[in-house]
Amino acid sequence: MLSTGVDMYSRRREIRAGSEIFCVRGAAEIHALDEGCLVLRADARQSSVRGREVRLARLDAARVGDPLAVARGGDRLGAAHGEDCAGRWRTELKVEARLHDVVSGLPRVVFRHEDAASYTYATGMPPGVAVTELHGRPPLPGRVLHDVLRGIVLVGRTLEGLHETGRAHRALRPEVLLASRDRMWLRDAGLAATRPEAGEGTDAYRAPEQMRAGGAAASDVYQLAAIVYHLVTGEAPGADPLPVARLRPDWGRLDEPLAAALHPDPERRSTIDDLIRGLTRADG
């Protein structure tokens, strides 16, 4: 399947894994790594199971002599470097899949396939859409915020389970919070299987320590609180966030739990359990 580079995925909306075919839906996130392997993540439909929507993760590794391995004039050394890169990603994707198997609240793995040149896994897609797609752009009205906060508490419990494995999501943003009218789910394990890197995450929700490759469980606390702050006030918290009471007086009771969770020092930040309890009290 591996052809001339990154554009193979844009030309072909079908991904084959063994005897299975996945039809990619919408935009795909594609990484070209050292010109030696490709990693794709995308929403997809599994062809053999009627109506099954999944979240797909796929690694394609170059072999010696493949066009991808020599795209920049590489030789056997370049191909070997690509194989090292592919091996690391294969390991990380396997760890990711395992997290989906063991962490309560994460979507379960419904498909796996591995061969010498690729690794593919797919998780079931929870019902619902991204929280901002369902409810609109922030700030959200009060009647909606009550439901959203209850959903975010459930997401917090999923993160708590992830933290118990020694891992952290580190890439929280509204797009990965899938909401229906009465429930909210975390779409995936984010960056939990990868090593922290400086600047990871999304600008509006990035914890300060992530600018220096310091992402950990405390970063999830900050990111989840930053999402709540944005949904309530319509603004990202930034380096020195105004009290919620200044921007949204009717929700000023969120100031205490959010201020503790948004502390710039991760060592002084509240825990995920503290945040969950604070949000629950504020919503009550």
Summary of the structure (lengths in Angstrom):
residues: 284
radius of gyration: 20.3
end to end distance: 54.1
largest distance: 64.3
contacts: 951
relative contact order: 0.10
helix: 41%
strand: 21%
